[in-house]
Amino acid sequence: MLTRAGKSLLFAVSVVLCELMAGFFFAYSLSVVPALETLSASEYVTVLQEINA
């Protein structure tokens, strides 16, 4: 069983990790998505396949 301090620490770590993930997706949407909008459909598919590889 977790103590009160352990639960507080777990909660704090969870909040920080969620904030980091949100920041990563926000930065991605500000930097990568606008660049992808300038590509043609075939270039877009190629780039996304490379990103996901």
CHARMM internal coordinates of N, CA and C (Angstrom, degrees):
IC EDIT
DIST 1 N 1 CA 1.4491
DIST 1 CA 1 C 1.5217
ANGL 1 N 1 CA 1 C 109.59
DIST 1 C 2 N 1.2895
ANGL 1 CA 1 C 2 N 116.20
DIHE 1 N 1 CA 1 C 2 N 138.89
DIST 2 N 2 CA 1.4604
ANGL 1 C 2 N 2 CA 120.64
DIHE 1 CA 1 C 2 N 2 CA 177.94
DIST 2 CA 2 C 1.5198
ANGL 2 N 2 CA 2 C 110.48
DIHE 1 C 2 N 2 CA 2 C -81.04
DIST 2 C 3 N 1.3121
ANGL 2 CA 2 C 3 N 114.61
DIHE 2 N 2 CA 2 C 3 N 141.41
DIST 3 N 3 CA 1.4577
ANGL 2 C 3 N 3 CA 119.32
DIHE 2 CA 2 C 3 N 3 CA 174.55
DIST 3 CA 3 C 1.5211
ANGL 3 N 3 CA 3 C 108.97
DIHE 2 C 3 N 3 CA 3 C -78.13
DIST 3 C 4 N 1.3168
ANGL 3 CA 3 C 4 N 115.34
DIHE 3 N 3 CA 3 C 4 N 173.94
DIST 4 N 4 CA 1.4642
ANGL 3 C 4 N 4 CA 119.67
DIHE 3 CA 3 C 4 N 4 CA 178.63
DIST 4 CA 4 C 1.5273
ANGL 4 N 4 CA 4 C 110.58
DIHE 3 C 4 N 4 CA 4 C -61.19
DIST 4 C 5 N 1.3291
ANGL 4 CA 4 C 5 N 116.74
DIHE 4 N 4 CA 4 C 5 N -41.09
DIST 5 N 5 CA 1.4677
ANGL 4 C 5 N 5 CA 120.86
DIHE 4 CA 4 C 5 N 5 CA 178.96
DIST 5 CA 5 C 1.5291
ANGL 5 N 5 CA 5 C 110.38
DIHE 4 C 5 N 5 CA 5 C -65.79
DIST 5 C 6 N 1.3260
ANGL 5 CA 5 C 6 N 117.22
DIHE 5 N 5 CA 5 C 6 N -38.47
DIST 6 N 6 CA 1.4599
ANGL 5 C 6 N 6 CA 121.01
DIHE 5 CA 5 C 6 N 6 CA 178.43
DIST 6 CA 6 C 1.5162
ANGL 6 N 6 CA 6 C 111.93
DIHE 5 C 6 N 6 CA 6 C -64.95
DIST 6 C 7 N 1.3250
ANGL 6 CA 6 C 7 N 115.78
DIHE 6 N 6 CA 6 C 7 N -40.24
DIST 7 N 7 CA 1.4659
ANGL 6 C 7 N 7 CA 119.75
DIHE 6 CA 6 C 7 N 7 CA 178.01
DIST 7 CA 7 C 1.5249
ANGL 7 N 7 CA 7 C 110.98
DIHE 6 C 7 N 7 CA 7 C -65.97
DIST 7 C 8 N 1.3278
ANGL 7 CA 7 C 8 N 116.22
DIHE 7 N 7 CA 7 C 8 N -40.21
DIST 8 N 8 CA 1.4655
ANGL 7 C 8 N 8 CA 119.95
DIHE 7 CA 7 C 8 N 8 CA 178.56
DIST 8 CA 8 C 1.5224
ANGL 8 N 8 CA 8 C 110.94
DIHE 7 C 8 N 8 CA 8 C -64.34
DIST 8 C 9 N 1.3209
ANGL 8 CA 8 C 9 N 116.56
DIHE 8 N 8 CA 8 C 9 N -41.86
DIST 9 N 9 CA 1.4619
ANGL 8 C 9 N 9 CA 120.63
DIHE 8 CA 8 C 9 N 9 CA 178.47
DIST 9 CA 9 C 1.5248
ANGL 9 N 9 CA 9 C 110.84
DIHE 8 C 9 N 9 CA 9 C -64.50
DIST 9 C 10 N 1.3155
ANGL 9 CA 9 C 10 N 117.02
DIHE 9 N 9 CA 9 C 10 N -44.21
DIST 10 N 10 CA 1.4615
ANGL 9 C 10 N 10 CA 121.18
DIHE 9 CA 9 C 10 N 10 CA 178.61
DIST 10 CA 10 C 1.5270
ANGL 10 N 10 CA 10 C 111.02
DIHE 9 C 10 N 10 CA 10 C -61.23
DIST 10 C 11 N 1.3214
ANGL 10 CA 10 C 11 N 116.40
DIHE 10 N 10 CA 10 C 11 N -41.53
DIST 11 N 11 CA 1.4582
ANGL 10 C 11 N 11 CA 120.86
DIHE 10 CA 10 C 11 N 11 CA 178.06
DIST 11 CA 11 C 1.5287
ANGL 11 N 11 CA 11 C 110.79
DIHE 10 C 11 N 11 CA 11 C -63.38
DIST 11 C 12 N 1.3308
ANGL 11 CA 11 C 12 N 116.91
DIHE 11 N 11 CA 11 C 12 N -45.18
DIST 12 N 12 CA 1.4657
ANGL 11 C 12 N 12 CA 121.11
DIHE 11 CA 11 C 12 N 12 CA -178.88
DIST 12 CA 12 C 1.5247
ANGL 12 N 12 CA 12 C 111.03
DIHE 11 C 12 N 12 CA 12 C -63.22
DIST 12 C 13 N 1.3151
ANGL 12 CA 12 C 13 N 117.19
DIHE 12 N 12 CA 12 C 13 N -42.90
DIST 13 N 13 CA 1.4664
ANGL 12 C 13 N 13 CA 120.83
DIHE 12 CA 12 C 13 N 13 CA 178.45
DIST 13 CA 13 C 1.5251
ANGL 13 N 13 CA 13 C 110.15
DIHE 12 C 13 N 13 CA 13 C -63.84
DIST 13 C 14 N 1.3198
ANGL 13 CA 13 C 14 N 117.45
DIHE 13 N 13 CA 13 C 14 N -40.89
DIST 14 N 14 CA 1.4662
ANGL 13 C 14 N 14 CA 121.31
DIHE 13 CA 13 C 14 N 14 CA 179.11
DIST 14 CA 14 C 1.5267
ANGL 14 N 14 CA 14 C 111.20
DIHE 13 C 14 N 14 CA 14 C -62.71
DIST 14 C 15 N 1.3188
ANGL 14 CA 14 C 15 N 116.38
DIHE 14 N 14 CA 14 C 15 N -42.58
DIST 15 N 15 CA 1.4684
ANGL 14 C 15 N 15 CA 120.50
DIHE 14 CA 14 C 15 N 15 CA 179.57
DIST 15 CA 15 C 1.5257
ANGL 15 N 15 CA 15 C 110.47
DIHE 14 C 15 N 15 CA 15 C -63.59
DIST 15 C 16 N 1.3268
ANGL 15 CA 15 C 16 N 117.30
DIHE 15 N 15 CA 15 C 16 N -45.18
DIST 16 N 16 CA 1.4651
ANGL 15 C 16 N 16 CA 120.93
DIHE 15 CA 15 C 16 N 16 CA -179.40
DIST 16 CA 16 C 1.5263
ANGL 16 N 16 CA 16 C 110.64
DIHE 15 C 16 N 16 CA 16 C -62.79
DIST 16 C 17 N 1.3234
ANGL 16 CA 16 C 17 N 117.67
DIHE 16 N 16 CA 16 C 17 N -43.16
DIST 17 N 17 CA 1.4636
ANGL 16 C 17 N 17 CA 120.50
DIHE 16 CA 16 C 17 N 17 CA 179.79
DIST 17 CA 17 C 1.5259
ANGL 17 N 17 CA 17 C 111.56
DIHE 16 C 17 N 17 CA 17 C -65.37
DIST 17 C 18 N 1.3189
ANGL 17 CA 17 C 18 N 117.56
DIHE 17 N 17 CA 17 C 18 N -38.83
DIST 18 N 18 CA 1.4717
ANGL 17 C 18 N 18 CA 120.30
DIHE 17 CA 17 C 18 N 18 CA 176.54
DIST 18 CA 18 C 1.5269
ANGL 18 N 18 CA 18 C 110.94
DIHE 17 C 18 N 18 CA 18 C -64.23
DIST 18 C 19 N 1.3430
ANGL 18 CA 18 C 19 N 116.56
DIHE 18 N 18 CA 18 C 19 N -39.53
DIST 19 N 19 CA 1.4603
ANGL 18 C 19 N 19 CA 120.00
DIHE 18 CA 18 C 19 N 19 CA 177.97
DIST 19 CA 19 C 1.5247
ANGL 19 N 19 CA 19 C 111.12
DIHE 18 C 19 N 19 CA 19 C -64.99
DIST 19 C 20 N 1.3193
ANGL 19 CA 19 C 20 N 117.09
DIHE 19 N 19 CA 19 C 20 N -39.56
DIST 20 N 20 CA 1.4631
ANGL 19 C 20 N 20 CA 120.14
DIHE 19 CA 19 C 20 N 20 CA 177.79
DIST 20 CA 20 C 1.5240
ANGL 20 N 20 CA 20 C 111.57
DIHE 19 C 20 N 20 CA 20 C -64.01
DIST 20 C 21 N 1.3233
ANGL 20 CA 20 C 21 N 116.98
DIHE 20 N 20 CA 20 C 21 N -41.71
DIST 21 N 21 CA 1.4656
ANGL 20 C 21 N 21 CA 120.14
DIHE 20 CA 20 C 21 N 21 CA 178.34
DIST 21 CA 21 C 1.5204
ANGL 21 N 21 CA 21 C 110.73
DIHE 20 C 21 N 21 CA 21 C -64.89
DIST 21 C 22 N 1.3337
ANGL 21 CA 21 C 22 N 116.96
DIHE 21 N 21 CA 21 C 22 N -42.82
DIST 22 N 22 CA 1.4619
ANGL 21 C 22 N 22 CA 120.35
DIHE 21 CA 21 C 22 N 22 CA 178.79
DIST 22 CA 22 C 1.5237
ANGL 22 N 22 CA 22 C 110.68
DIHE 21 C 22 N 22 CA 22 C -62.38
DIST 22 C 23 N 1.3192
ANGL 22 CA 22 C 23 N 116.97
DIHE 22 N 22 CA 22 C 23 N -40.69
DIST 23 N 23 CA 1.4582
ANGL 22 C 23 N 23 CA 120.97
DIHE 22 CA 22 C 23 N 23 CA 178.13
DIST 23 CA 23 C 1.5155
ANGL 23 N 23 CA 23 C 112.28
DIHE 22 C 23 N 23 CA 23 C -64.37
DIST 23 C 24 N 1.3236
ANGL 23 CA 23 C 24 N 116.25
DIHE 23 N 23 CA 23 C 24 N -39.54
DIST 24 N 24 CA 1.4620
ANGL 23 C 24 N 24 CA 120.21
DIHE 23 CA 23 C 24 N 24 CA 178.03
DIST 24 CA 24 C 1.5273
ANGL 24 N 24 CA 24 C 110.80
DIHE 23 C 24 N 24 CA 24 C -62.27
DIST 24 C 25 N 1.3271
ANGL 24 CA 24 C 25 N 117.33
DIHE 24 N 24 CA 24 C 25 N -47.39
DIST 25 N 25 CA 1.4607
ANGL 24 C 25 N 25 CA 119.99
DIHE 24 CA 24 C 25 N 25 CA -179.24
DIST 25 CA 25 C 1.5275
ANGL 25 N 25 CA 25 C 111.67
DIHE 24 C 25 N 25 CA 25 C -67.58
DIST 25 C 26 N 1.3303
ANGL 25 CA 25 C 26 N 117.25
DIHE 25 N 25 CA 25 C 26 N -34.19
DIST 26 N 26 CA 1.4609
ANGL 25 C 26 N 26 CA 120.63
DIHE 25 CA 25 C 26 N 26 CA 176.96
DIST 26 CA 26 C 1.5263
ANGL 26 N 26 CA 26 C 110.43
DIHE 25 C 26 N 26 CA 26 C -65.57
DIST 26 C 27 N 1.3282
ANGL 26 CA 26 C 27 N 116.81
DIHE 26 N 26 CA 26 C 27 N -45.69
DIST 27 N 27 CA 1.4664
ANGL 26 C 27 N 27 CA 120.79
DIHE 26 CA 26 C 27 N 27 CA 178.42
DIST 27 CA 27 C 1.5217
ANGL 27 N 27 CA 27 C 110.82
DIHE 26 C 27 N 27 CA 27 C -62.75
DIST 27 C 28 N 1.3281
ANGL 27 CA 27 C 28 N 117.23
DIHE 27 N 27 CA 27 C 28 N -39.49
DIST 28 N 28 CA 1.4682
ANGL 27 C 28 N 28 CA 121.59
DIHE 27 CA 27 C 28 N 28 CA 177.69
DIST 28 CA 28 C 1.5261
ANGL 28 N 28 CA 28 C 109.98
DIHE 27 C 28 N 28 CA 28 C -61.51
DIST 28 C 29 N 1.3269
ANGL 28 CA 28 C 29 N 116.07
DIHE 28 N 28 CA 28 C 29 N -44.61
DIST 29 N 29 CA 1.4643
ANGL 28 C 29 N 29 CA 118.95
DIHE 28 CA 28 C 29 N 29 CA -177.74
DIST 29 CA 29 C 1.5252
ANGL 29 N 29 CA 29 C 112.05
DIHE 28 C 29 N 29 CA 29 C -68.30
DIST 29 C 30 N 1.3253
ANGL 29 CA 29 C 30 N 117.38
DIHE 29 N 29 CA 29 C 30 N -27.14
DIST 30 N 30 CA 1.4628
ANGL 29 C 30 N 30 CA 120.14
DIHE 29 CA 29 C 30 N 30 CA 178.56
DIST 30 CA 30 C 1.5204
ANGL 30 N 30 CA 30 C 113.46
DIHE 29 C 30 N 30 CA 30 C -83.54
DIST 30 C 31 N 1.3196
ANGL 30 CA 30 C 31 N 117.50
DIHE 30 N 30 CA 30 C 31 N -26.56
DIST 31 N 31 CA 1.4614
ANGL 30 C 31 N 31 CA 119.19
DIHE 30 CA 30 C 31 N 31 CA -174.20
DIST 31 CA 31 C 1.5237
ANGL 31 N 31 CA 31 C 113.79
DIHE 30 C 31 N 31 CA 31 C -106.79
DIST 31 C 32 N 1.3072
ANGL 31 CA 31 C 32 N 118.36
DIHE 31 N 31 CA 31 C 32 N -42.62
DIST 32 N 32 CA 1.4631
ANGL 31 C 32 N 32 CA 121.08
DIHE 31 CA 31 C 32 N 32 CA -173.10
DIST 32 CA 32 C 1.5285
ANGL 32 N 32 CA 32 C 111.97
DIHE 31 C 32 N 32 CA 32 C -90.04
DIST 32 C 33 N 1.3054
ANGL 32 CA 32 C 33 N 117.51
DIHE 32 N 32 CA 32 C 33 N -43.90
DIST 33 N 33 CA 1.4665
ANGL 32 C 33 N 33 CA 120.73
DIHE 32 CA 32 C 33 N 33 CA -175.10
DIST 33 CA 33 C 1.5325
ANGL 33 N 33 CA 33 C 112.20
DIHE 32 C 33 N 33 CA 33 C -60.14
DIST 33 C 34 N 1.3385
ANGL 33 CA 33 C 34 N 120.63
DIHE 33 N 33 CA 33 C 34 N -45.08
DIST 34 N 34 CA 1.4717
ANGL 33 C 34 N 34 CA 118.68
DIHE 33 CA 33 C 34 N 34 CA 177.72
DIST 34 CA 34 C 1.5283
ANGL 34 N 34 CA 34 C 112.96
DIHE 33 C 34 N 34 CA 34 C -60.00
DIST 34 C 35 N 1.3189
ANGL 34 CA 34 C 35 N 117.05
DIHE 34 N 34 CA 34 C 35 N -35.66
DIST 35 N 35 CA 1.4647
ANGL 34 C 35 N 35 CA 119.79
DIHE 34 CA 34 C 35 N 35 CA 177.96
DIST 35 CA 35 C 1.5206
ANGL 35 N 35 CA 35 C 110.89
DIHE 34 C 35 N 35 CA 35 C -68.44
DIST 35 C 36 N 1.3235
ANGL 35 CA 35 C 36 N 117.60
DIHE 35 N 35 CA 35 C 36 N -36.70
DIST 36 N 36 CA 1.4616
ANGL 35 C 36 N 36 CA 120.58
DIHE 35 CA 35 C 36 N 36 CA 179.55
DIST 36 CA 36 C 1.5247
ANGL 36 N 36 CA 36 C 111.85
DIHE 35 C 36 N 36 CA 36 C -67.21
DIST 36 C 37 N 1.3240
ANGL 36 CA 36 C 37 N 116.77
DIHE 36 N 36 CA 36 C 37 N -28.48
DIST 37 N 37 CA 1.4652
ANGL 36 C 37 N 37 CA 120.22
DIHE 36 CA 36 C 37 N 37 CA -179.53
DIST 37 CA 37 C 1.5247
ANGL 37 N 37 CA 37 C 112.43
DIHE 36 C 37 N 37 CA 37 C -66.85
DIST 37 C 38 N 1.3210
ANGL 37 CA 37 C 38 N 117.31
DIHE 37 N 37 CA 37 C 38 N -18.72
DIST 38 N 38 CA 1.4680
ANGL 37 C 38 N 38 CA 120.36
DIHE 37 CA 37 C 38 N 38 CA -178.33
DIST 38 CA 38 C 1.5231
ANGL 38 N 38 CA 38 C 112.47
DIHE 37 C 38 N 38 CA 38 C -86.78
DIST 38 C 39 N 1.3244
ANGL 38 CA 38 C 39 N 117.91
DIHE 38 N 38 CA 38 C 39 N -6.99
DIST 39 N 39 CA 1.4668
ANGL 38 C 39 N 39 CA 121.74
DIHE 38 CA 38 C 39 N 39 CA -175.54
DIST 39 CA 39 C 1.5243
ANGL 39 N 39 CA 39 C 111.85
DIHE 38 C 39 N 39 CA 39 C -87.99
DIST 39 C 40 N 1.3114
ANGL 39 CA 39 C 40 N 114.98
DIHE 39 N 39 CA 39 C 40 N 156.38
DIST 40 N 40 CA 1.4679
ANGL 39 C 40 N 40 CA 119.85
DIHE 39 CA 39 C 40 N 40 CA 171.63
DIST 40 CA 40 C 1.5249
ANGL 40 N 40 CA 40 C 108.23
DIHE 39 C 40 N 40 CA 40 C -75.50
DIST 40 C 41 N 1.3139
ANGL 40 CA 40 C 41 N 116.43
DIHE 40 N 40 CA 40 C 41 N 170.99
DIST 41 N 41 CA 1.4655
ANGL 40 C 41 N 41 CA 120.78
DIHE 40 CA 40 C 41 N 41 CA -176.56
DIST 41 CA 41 C 1.5239
ANGL 41 N 41 CA 41 C 112.08
DIHE 40 C 41 N 41 CA 41 C -61.87
DIST 41 C 42 N 1.3186
ANGL 41 CA 41 C 42 N 117.42
DIHE 41 N 41 CA 41 C 42 N -43.44
DIST 42 N 42 CA 1.4680
ANGL 41 C 42 N 42 CA 119.68
DIHE 41 CA 41 C 42 N 42 CA -178.53
DIST 42 CA 42 C 1.5287
ANGL 42 N 42 CA 42 C 111.35
DIHE 41 C 42 N 42 CA 42 C -68.97
DIST 42 C 43 N 1.3274
ANGL 42 CA 42 C 43 N 117.06
DIHE 42 N 42 CA 42 C 43 N -38.92
DIST 43 N 43 CA 1.4688
ANGL 42 C 43 N 43 CA 120.14
DIHE 42 CA 42 C 43 N 43 CA 176.86
DIST 43 CA 43 C 1.5264
ANGL 43 N 43 CA 43 C 110.73
DIHE 42 C 43 N 43 CA 43 C -65.48
DIST 43 C 44 N 1.3208
ANGL 43 CA 43 C 44 N 115.87
DIHE 43 N 43 CA 43 C 44 N -38.81
DIST 44 N 44 CA 1.4649
ANGL 43 C 44 N 44 CA 121.96
DIHE 43 CA 43 C 44 N 44 CA 179.29
DIST 44 CA 44 C 1.5244
ANGL 44 N 44 CA 44 C 110.63
DIHE 43 C 44 N 44 CA 44 C -59.73
DIST 44 C 45 N 1.3202
ANGL 44 CA 44 C 45 N 116.56
DIHE 44 N 44 CA 44 C 45 N -46.79
DIST 45 N 45 CA 1.4689
ANGL 44 C 45 N 45 CA 120.98
DIHE 44 CA 44 C 45 N 45 CA 179.60
DIST 45 CA 45 C 1.5171
ANGL 45 N 45 CA 45 C 110.57
DIHE 44 C 45 N 45 CA 45 C -62.57
DIST 45 C 46 N 1.3203
ANGL 45 CA 45 C 46 N 116.82
DIHE 45 N 45 CA 45 C 46 N -44.34
DIST 46 N 46 CA 1.4668
ANGL 45 C 46 N 46 CA 120.86
DIHE 45 CA 45 C 46 N 46 CA 179.82
DIST 46 CA 46 C 1.5270
ANGL 46 N 46 CA 46 C 111.34
DIHE 45 C 46 N 46 CA 46 C -61.28
DIST 46 C 47 N 1.3221
ANGL 46 CA 46 C 47 N 116.84
DIHE 46 N 46 CA 46 C 47 N -45.30
DIST 47 N 47 CA 1.4664
ANGL 46 C 47 N 47 CA 120.60
DIHE 46 CA 46 C 47 N 47 CA -179.36
DIST 47 CA 47 C 1.5225
ANGL 47 N 47 CA 47 C 110.80
DIHE 46 C 47 N 47 CA 47 C -64.08
DIST 47 C 48 N 1.3180
ANGL 47 CA 47 C 48 N 118.23
DIHE 47 N 47 CA 47 C 48 N -45.05
DIST 48 N 48 CA 1.4649
ANGL 47 C 48 N 48 CA 120.20
DIHE 47 CA 47 C 48 N 48 CA -179.75
DIST 48 CA 48 C 1.5203
ANGL 48 N 48 CA 48 C 111.80
DIHE 47 C 48 N 48 CA 48 C -65.52
DIST 48 C 49 N 1.3110
ANGL 48 CA 48 C 49 N 117.38
DIHE 48 N 48 CA 48 C 49 N -34.50
DIST 49 N 49 CA 1.4645
ANGL 48 C 49 N 49 CA 119.42
DIHE 48 CA 48 C 49 N 49 CA 175.70
DIST 49 CA 49 C 1.5199
ANGL 49 N 49 CA 49 C 110.82
DIHE 48 C 49 N 49 CA 49 C -65.45
DIST 49 C 50 N 1.3265
ANGL 49 CA 49 C 50 N 117.27
DIHE 49 N 49 CA 49 C 50 N -37.85
DIST 50 N 50 CA 1.4685
ANGL 49 C 50 N 50 CA 120.69
DIHE 49 CA 49 C 50 N 50 CA 177.49
DIST 50 CA 50 C 1.5266
ANGL 50 N 50 CA 50 C 111.03
DIHE 49 C 50 N 50 CA 50 C -68.86
DIST 50 C 51 N 1.3329
ANGL 50 CA 50 C 51 N 117.21
DIHE 50 N 50 CA 50 C 51 N -38.87
DIST 51 N 51 CA 1.4632
ANGL 50 C 51 N 51 CA 120.56
DIHE 50 CA 50 C 51 N 51 CA 178.10
DIST 51 CA 51 C 1.5252
ANGL 51 N 51 CA 51 C 110.11
DIHE 50 C 51 N 51 CA 51 C -63.36
DIST 51 C 52 N 1.3159
ANGL 51 CA 51 C 52 N 117.01
DIHE 51 N 51 CA 51 C 52 N -41.08
DIST 52 N 52 CA 1.4667
ANGL 51 C 52 N 52 CA 121.26
DIHE 51 CA 51 C 52 N 52 CA -176.32
DIST 52 CA 52 C 1.5197
ANGL 52 N 52 CA 52 C 113.61
DIHE 51 C 52 N 52 CA 52 C -82.10
DIST 52 C 53 N 1.3228
ANGL 52 CA 52 C 53 N 117.81
DIHE 52 N 52 CA 52 C 53 N -8.95
DIST 53 N 53 CA 1.4704
ANGL 52 C 53 N 53 CA 120.38
DIHE 52 CA 52 C 53 N 53 CA -177.66
DIST 53 CA 53 C 1.5077
ANGL 53 N 53 CA 53 C 112.36
DIHE 52 C 53 N 53 CA 53 C -73.85
END
COOR INIT
IC SEED 1 N 1 CA 1 C
IC BUILD
